[in-house]
Amino acid sequence: MPSVPVPVGLAIGPEGVAETGLDHVMAAPVKGHRIGPPASTAVLFPLGDGTTPESWERFVPLMRHLRPEEQRRS
């Protein structure tokens, strides 16, 4: 039986955090962990261990939350 790729996490680098806004990033439906110094914070969102498809149930709403503001309005 072929294996299906399953996300284990998502990281947003300092540029993405600055562009999206730290408050918005940290209000995501998945708990994020700040990484790095305050002036260049990145955020890591653990989604699972790579073995269960439930990780997709966290990934999809996270991506919906993090998409650019103009896309969130549509």
C-alpha positions as a Markdown table, in Angstrom:
| # | Residue | x | y | z |
|---|---|---|---|---|
| 1 | Met | 0.0 | 0.0 | 0.0 |
| 2 | Pro | 1.5 | 3.4 | -1.0 |
| 3 | Ser | 2.1 | 5.9 | 1.7 |
| 4 | Val | 0.5 | 9.3 | 1.6 |
| 5 | Pro | 2.5 | 12.4 | 2.5 |
| 6 | Val | 1.4 | 13.9 | 5.8 |
| 7 | Pro | 2.5 | 17.3 | 7.0 |
| 8 | Val | 4.5 | 17.4 | 10.3 |
| 9 | Gly | 4.7 | 21.1 | 10.7 |
| 10 | Leu | 4.8 | 24.5 | 9.1 |
| 11 | Ala | 7.3 | 27.3 | 9.8 |
| 12 | Ile | 6.9 | 31.0 | 8.9 |
| 13 | Gly | 10.1 | 32.9 | 8.7 |
| 14 | Pro | 10.8 | 36.4 | 10.0 |
| 15 | Glu | 9.7 | 38.1 | 6.7 |
| 16 | Gly | 6.4 | 36.2 | 6.6 |
| 17 | Val | 5.7 | 37.0 | 10.3 |
| 18 | Ala | 6.5 | 40.7 | 9.7 |
| 19 | Glu | 4.3 | 40.8 | 6.6 |
| 20 | Thr | 1.3 | 39.0 | 8.2 |
| 21 | Gly | 1.7 | 40.5 | 11.7 |
| 22 | Leu | 2.8 | 38.6 | 14.8 |
| 23 | Asp | -0.5 | 39.0 | 16.5 |
| 24 | His | -2.4 | 37.5 | 13.6 |
| 25 | Val | 0.1 | 34.6 | 13.2 |
| 26 | Met | -0.1 | 33.8 | 16.9 |
| 27 | Ala | -3.9 | 33.8 | 16.8 |
| 28 | Ala | -3.9 | 30.8 | 14.4 |
| 29 | Pro | -6.0 | 27.8 | 15.1 |
| 30 | Val | -2.9 | 25.8 | 15.8 |
| 31 | Lys | -0.5 | 26.7 | 18.6 |
| 32 | Gly | 2.6 | 28.4 | 17.3 |
| 33 | His | 6.0 | 28.5 | 18.9 |
| 34 | Arg | 8.1 | 31.6 | 18.5 |
| 35 | Ile | 11.7 | 31.0 | 17.4 |
| 36 | Gly | 14.6 | 33.4 | 17.3 |
| 37 | Pro | 15.2 | 36.9 | 18.6 |
| 38 | Pro | 12.3 | 39.3 | 19.0 |
| 39 | Ala | 13.6 | 41.5 | 16.2 |
| 40 | Ser | 13.4 | 38.6 | 13.7 |
| 41 | Thr | 10.9 | 36.2 | 15.1 |
| 42 | Ala | 9.9 | 33.1 | 13.2 |
| 43 | Val | 7.0 | 30.8 | 14.2 |
| 44 | Leu | 6.8 | 27.0 | 14.1 |
| 45 | Phe | 3.5 | 25.2 | 14.0 |
| 46 | Pro | 3.8 | 21.5 | 14.8 |
| 47 | Leu | 1.0 | 19.5 | 13.1 |
| 48 | Gly | 1.7 | 15.9 | 13.8 |
| 49 | Asp | 4.3 | 13.1 | 13.7 |
| 50 | Gly | 4.0 | 12.4 | 10.0 |
| 51 | Thr | 2.1 | 9.1 | 10.4 |
| 52 | Thr | -1.5 | 10.1 | 10.7 |
| 53 | Pro | -3.8 | 11.9 | 8.3 |
| 54 | Glu | -5.3 | 14.0 | 11.1 |
| 55 | Ser | -2.4 | 16.4 | 10.5 |
| 56 | Trp | -4.3 | 17.6 | 7.4 |
| 57 | Glu | -7.2 | 18.6 | 9.7 |
| 58 | Arg | -4.8 | 21.1 | 11.4 |
| 59 | Phe | -3.0 | 22.2 | 8.3 |
| 60 | Val | -6.0 | 23.3 | 6.2 |
| 61 | Pro | -7.5 | 25.7 | 8.8 |
| 62 | Leu | -4.0 | 27.0 | 9.6 |
| 63 | Met | -3.3 | 27.8 | 5.9 |
| 64 | Arg | -6.7 | 29.4 | 5.6 |
| 65 | His | -5.9 | 31.6 | 8.6 |
| 66 | Leu | -2.5 | 32.6 | 7.4 |
| 67 | Arg | -3.3 | 33.5 | 3.8 |
| 68 | Pro | -2.8 | 37.1 | 2.8 |
| 69 | Glu | -5.5 | 39.6 | 4.0 |
| 70 | Glu | -6.8 | 40.3 | 0.5 |
| 71 | Gln | -7.5 | 36.6 | 0.0 |
| 72 | Arg | -9.1 | 36.3 | 3.4 |
| 73 | Arg | -11.8 | 38.8 | 2.4 |
| 74 | Ser | -12.9 | 36.7 | -0.6 |
